[in-house]
Amino acid sequence: ETNYDIAQEAFNSLVVVLRKVDGSPPSSAAEHNPLLLHYVAHLFSGQCVRGPVHDRLMHCWVTAIKRSHPSCVVDHEFGAQWFLCEMIIKSVAVYHDRNKTAESNLRYLFSSEFLSDIEEVVMFHVPDLKYPYHIGPLVTVPHFLMRLTSYVSRGHMFRILHSYFAAFATDNYEDPAMSTVKLKFMRIVLDHHNYVPMNFPPLVEPSQVADVNEILKVWKTHHPVAGLFLHDLDLCLQSKRSSVRAQASVLLKHILKKHDADTRYQPGVDNVGVREQVSGLYIPLLPILVTHHGVIKRMPHAEQRDWLASMVWVGRNIASDTFIAWFTNETHKRKVDFLSRLLTRCISLFRDEGAFPEVAAWIMRVINTIAHDNHAYLLPNLAELLRSCLCASVRPEHVFQALQLIHTFVTSPSLAQGIFPSSVPTTVCEVLTYEVFKLCNDKEEHVRSRASSV
């Protein structure tokens, strides 16, 4: 209605009713009060709602928060925020459908007051350690925010998202409850159906920036949600609490598995390069893990495995030029840390698992890419990495792949000098020769034939 005081009193009365009908905080959408769900559906199914209510409803909600009305939504224990959010979303959707045209801009479709009120409500729900709070009402907010991205300017939604996470101090990751809230919020955001499309335009080359902090700063600007996620992964790895790091690694593994299974991002004729684009969103994970390789070394076996498995997935799927753009920009020490600490650790962790052939194939691709990109000074490190790979796996395809690499090295004078220095034992060739002789007695005829010809 036009009278603000009447509207506010109506809102306050609504909250009193909601407390009676649905007073306890639900833990999931499945537990929402069915009577209220039917009521929302009824309101927007016909002519019950004569005009948009989202502007006034959101304004009344903000006013109630500011006035601290005793019966209103001034605490985090109020369990029916979802109902208010559902009403606003339905009204926004109806208003959007009635007013959106091909030429209209979402930035101007909704009033600046409405967009400002959204931010007020979201920021109100940043939990405070000084007061008790429930997870249920808090996770309503990210669901609400992500559903709004279908109708409201995404740029504004991203700014709200960044403001919400900026409200958490860095040391909040030392508090298990607060880190749980933050990571639950992030999981809801990452699970949104359009999470990946939200992060494009095309990728920024990592070579354009200097260090991890700068990379993350650029990523948060150009790829807002992915950049925010990677920034928080970096903070979690700095945490002294293993439980916080474990939650972060589980979340990372979860979202990468979703990408891997998503039919929209499968390689194919109609999707050339799409997997490389998706995995390219996570290229900063490589420098992050190089920075924290000491922390990873001290982790329990299972936790190490989760972090490094995620690194392998990103590395296997990114384009070679994207990888080398990052690698070239790193310092000599960090390059050695990546090769001799992280990749060597991958070999020892995965050597007895069924996924090791994929890990070994990626490592050999890395060796080949680095060796051919003016990194001859790293050849002793590459040779040792290749030797470790061969010792861990004696599959014929890996032996022949290693042979091809060695052949490339010895036919190039500059590479040959790097891989056969007088100070380094040529154990990689010793291992390789031994494995070739073994393959001459392989049970498969085509393997025996190829090994004999070598």
TAQUI-V365811 format. One record per residue. PSI is psi in radians with two decimals (* if undefined). NEAR is the number of other ideal C-beta (glycine too) atoms within 10 Angstrom. D_CENTER is the distance of its C-alpha to the mean C-alpha in Angstrom with 1 decimal. Layout:
psi: <PSI;PSI>
near: <NEAR;NEAR>
d_center: <D_CENTER;D_CENTER>
This chain:
psi: <2.93;-0.44;2.05;-0.68;-0.72;-0.75;-0.72;-0.71;-0.67;-0.70;-0.80;-0.70;-0.69;-0.73;-0.70;-0.77;-0.76;-0.66;-0.63;-0.74;-0.68;1.11;-0.50;2.46;2.12;2.69;-0.25;2.89;-0.48;-0.35;0.07;2.51;2.08;-0.57;-0.76;-0.63;-0.77;-0.61;-0.77;-0.77;-0.70;-0.75;-0.71;0.18;-0.39;-2.26;0.32;-0.75;1.99;-0.39;3.09;2.37;-0.08;-0.71;-0.93;-0.67;-0.77;-0.68;-0.72;-0.66;-0.83;-0.75;-0.72;-0.67;-0.79;-0.64;-0.20;0.81;2.26;-0.49;0.11;-2.90;1.13;0.01;2.87;0.07;-0.16;2.11;-0.08;0.44;-0.58;-0.61;-0.79;-0.74;-0.70;-0.73;-0.78;-0.76;-0.78;-0.74;-0.73;-0.73;-0.77;-0.79;-0.72;-0.83;-0.58;-0.48;-0.23;2.29;2.97;-0.50;-0.27;2.72;2.24;-0.43;-0.52;0.07;-0.54;2.62;2.67;-0.53;-0.73;-0.78;-0.67;-0.67;-0.63;-0.82;-0.69;-0.79;-0.76;-0.80;-0.46;-0.50;0.23;2.08;2.65;2.27;-0.40;-0.28;2.59;2.54;2.77;2.52;-0.67;-1.02;-0.57;-0.62;-0.18;-0.63;-0.87;-0.62;-0.79;-0.83;-0.79;-0.57;-0.56;-0.43;-0.31;-0.28;-0.53;2.73;2.12;-0.58;-0.72;-0.70;-0.69;-0.69;-0.70;-0.76;-0.78;-0.65;-0.70;-0.84;-0.53;-0.41;-0.32;2.23;2.72;-0.68;-0.02;-0.39;-0.07;-0.16;2.01;-0.70;-0.79;-0.69;-0.60;-0.77;-0.83;-0.74;-0.56;-0.74;-0.82;-0.66;-0.72;-0.72;-0.79;-0.47;-0.11;2.45;-0.59;0.44;-0.81;-0.88;-0.51;-0.36;-0.02;2.59;-3.12;2.83;2.60;2.39;2.27;-0.40;-0.20;-0.16;2.86;-1.03;-3.06;-0.82;-0.69;-0.71;-0.81;-0.64;-0.77;-0.72;-0.68;-0.44;-0.79;-0.50;1.36;-0.85;-0.79;-0.72;-0.70;-0.75;-0.83;-0.64;-0.72;-0.55;-0.71;-0.74;-0.69;-0.66;-0.35;-0.20;2.54;-0.17;2.11;-0.52;-0.63;-0.81;-0.68;-0.74;-0.72;-0.74;-0.62;-0.72;-0.75;-0.79;-0.68;-0.83;-0.60;-0.63;-0.66;-0.77;-0.72;-0.59;-0.23;2.13;-0.40;-0.39;0.42;2.42;2.51;3.12;-0.69;-0.13;0.77;2.17;-0.01;-0.69;-0.64;-0.67;-0.76;-0.85;-0.50;-0.38;-0.41;0.25;-0.58;-0.26;-0.59;-0.94;-0.52;-0.80;-0.55;-0.76;-0.68;0.46;-0.51;-0.68;-0.76;-0.68;-0.58;-0.06;2.73;2.74;-0.84;-0.69;-0.73;-0.78;-0.73;-0.82;-0.78;-0.52;-0.67;-0.70;-0.73;-0.75;-0.79;-0.82;-0.70;-0.54;-0.29;2.72;2.58;-0.68;-0.54;-0.74;-0.85;-0.48;-0.69;-0.86;-0.74;-0.56;-0.17;2.79;2.86;-0.77;-0.75;-0.56;-0.78;-0.70;-0.73;-0.81;-0.88;-0.28;-1.00;-0.87;-0.67;-0.67;-0.62;-0.74;-0.82;-0.54;-0.68;0.02;-0.52;0.21;2.77;-0.39;-0.04;-0.64;-0.69;-0.70;-0.82;-0.71;-0.70;-0.76;-0.71;-0.58;-0.68;-0.80;-0.82;-0.76;-0.78;-0.75;-0.55;0.16;0.81;0.67;0.72;-0.50;-0.25;0.05;-0.64;-0.70;-0.70;-0.70;-0.72;-0.67;-0.71;-0.71;-0.77;-0.67;-0.75;-0.67;-0.52;-0.48;2.19;0.50;2.44;-0.72;-0.58;-0.66;-0.82;-0.59;-0.71;-0.66;-0.73;-0.70;-0.81;-0.72;-0.72;-0.71;-0.85;-0.35;-0.05;2.03;-0.76;-0.66;-0.64;-0.69;-0.56;-0.63;-0.29;0.88;2.67;-0.41;-0.15;2.19;2.44;0.93;-0.45;-0.66;-0.56;-0.84;-0.75;-0.76;-0.78;-0.77;-0.60;-0.74;-0.66;-0.67;-0.33;-0.29;0.34;2.66;-0.40;2.22;-0.72;-0.51;-0.79;-0.76;-0.77;-0.73;-0.70;-0.69;-0.59;*>
near: <8;6;9;12;8;10;17;18;12;14;21;18;11;17;21;12;11;20;17;9;13;19;12;13;21;19;12;8;12;6;14;18;18;8;9;18;14;11;15;16;11;11;15;16;11;7;5;9;15;6;10;18;20;24;18;19;21;24;20;24;23;19;18;18;18;11;12;9;15;7;11;21;25;16;12;21;16;18;22;26;22;26;21;22;21;24;21;24;19;18;21;24;16;16;19;18;9;9;11;13;7;4;5;11;9;16;13;9;17;22;12;10;12;20;18;14;22;24;17;16;21;19;15;15;22;20;22;10;11;5;9;10;19;17;15;18;21;19;22;23;22;22;19;21;24;21;17;23;20;16;18;21;17;18;10;19;23;20;14;20;22;17;13;21;18;11;15;19;11;9;11;18;24;14;18;13;12;20;23;14;20;26;19;16;24;21;17;17;21;20;14;18;10;11;19;22;10;17;21;13;7;9;19;17;15;24;15;11;19;10;14;20;13;12;25;21;13;18;25;19;12;15;24;19;24;24;23;23;29;24;21;20;25;21;19;22;20;16;21;9;14;12;11;24;24;17;21;25;23;13;19;24;16;12;19;20;13;14;18;14;9;14;7;11;19;12;12;10;5;7;13;9;10;16;20;17;19;22;22;22;24;26;25;25;22;22;24;20;24;22;17;19;15;9;17;19;11;9;19;9;7;9;17;19;18;17;26;22;20;20;24;21;21;21;24;16;20;23;16;14;12;18;21;19;17;20;22;14;18;18;10;10;9;17;19;15;18;24;21;18;16;20;24;17;18;26;19;11;17;21;15;9;12;7;10;19;14;14;24;25;17;18;25;21;16;21;24;18;15;23;22;15;15;10;19;18;10;20;23;16;20;27;25;17;23;29;19;22;26;23;14;19;21;13;17;18;13;21;24;17;20;24;17;12;22;18;11;14;25;13;9;15;8;10;19;15;12;21;22;16;12;4;5;14;11;14;15;25;17;11;19;20;13;13;21;18;12;13;21;14;10;15;6;10;8;9;18;15;13;18;20;12;7;15>
d_center: <43.4;44.6;45.8;42.9;44.7;45.3;41.7;40.5;43.1;42.0;38.3;39.5;41.6;38.6;36.7;39.7;39.9;36.1;36.6;39.5;37.9;34.4;34.5;32.2;28.4;26.9;24.0;22.8;23.7;26.1;28.2;28.9;32.6;33.9;36.7;34.4;32.2;35.5;36.6;33.7;34.0;37.8;37.5;35.5;37.1;40.4;42.2;41.7;39.5;41.5;39.0;35.5;35.0;31.5;32.9;35.5;33.5;30.7;33.4;35.3;32.2;31.6;35.4;35.5;32.8;34.8;38.1;37.0;39.2;40.0;39.4;36.3;32.5;32.7;31.0;27.8;29.9;30.6;29.2;29.8;27.4;25.9;29.3;29.4;25.9;27.1;30.2;28.5;26.1;29.1;31.1;28.5;28.2;32.0;32.4;29.8;31.6;35.0;34.3;31.6;33.1;31.9;32.9;31.6;28.8;26.3;26.5;30.2;30.3;29.8;31.7;30.4;31.7;29.6;26.4;27.4;28.2;24.7;23.4;26.2;25.4;21.7;22.6;25.4;22.9;21.3;22.8;25.4;26.3;30.0;30.0;29.2;26.4;25.2;21.7;22.9;23.7;20.7;18.2;20.5;19.4;15.7;17.1;19.8;17.8;15.5;18.8;20.5;18.2;20.3;23.4;22.9;21.9;18.2;18.9;20.5;17.8;15.2;17.9;18.3;14.7;14.9;18.3;17.3;14.9;17.5;20.0;18.6;20.3;18.7;20.9;19.7;17.4;20.8;21.6;20.3;20.9;19.2;16.1;16.1;16.6;13.7;11.2;12.9;12.7;8.9;8.8;11.4;9.8;6.8;9.8;11.8;13.5;13.1;9.5;9.5;13.1;12.5;10.8;13.9;16.7;16.8;15.0;16.5;17.9;16.9;20.7;21.4;20.3;21.6;19.5;16.1;16.8;17.9;15.0;12.6;15.3;15.6;11.9;12.0;15.2;14.5;10.9;11.0;8.0;5.4;8.1;8.5;5.3;6.3;9.7;9.6;8.5;11.6;13.6;13.1;14.3;17.2;18.2;21.4;20.5;19.4;18.5;15.8;14.3;14.6;12.9;9.8;10.1;10.8;7.8;5.7;8.7;8.9;6.1;7.3;10.7;10.5;9.9;12.7;15.0;14.6;18.0;17.0;15.2;17.9;19.9;23.4;26.2;24.7;21.2;21.9;19.1;16.5;14.5;14.8;13.5;10.3;9.7;11.1;8.2;6.9;10.6;10.6;9.3;12.9;14.8;13.0;14.2;17.5;18.0;17.6;19.3;22.1;20.1;18.6;22.3;23.4;20.9;22.3;22.2;19.8;17.2;17.7;17.3;13.9;12.4;14.6;13.9;10.3;11.9;14.4;12.4;10.8;14.4;16.2;14.7;14.7;18.1;20.6;21.4;17.9;17.9;21.4;20.8;18.5;20.8;24.0;23.0;22.6;25.6;27.8;26.9;23.2;23.8;26.0;23.5;20.9;23.6;25.8;23.5;20.1;21.3;24.5;22.8;20.8;24.3;25.8;23.0;22.8;26.4;27.7;25.0;25.1;22.0;23.6;25.1;21.8;20.8;24.3;24.2;21.1;22.8;25.9;24.3;22.9;26.5;28.0;25.8;26.4;30.1;30.7;29.2;31.8;30.5;33.7;33.8;30.9;32.9;34.1;30.6;29.7;32.9;32.1;28.6;30.3;33.0;30.5;28.8;32.3;33.5;30.5;31.0;34.3;33.2;35.4;32.7;31.3;34.8;35.6;32.3;33.2;36.7;35.5;33.6;36.7;38.9;36.9;37.2;40.9;41.9;40.4;42.7;40.1;37.6;40.5;41.5;38.1;37.7;41.3;42.1;45.1;43.3;40.6;41.7;40.9;39.6;37.1;40.1;41.9;39.1;38.8;42.6;42.8;40.1;41.8;45.1;43.6;42.2;45.8;46.5;43.4;44.2;42.8;45.4;43.1;41.4;44.9;46.0;43.2;43.4;47.2;47.0;44.7>
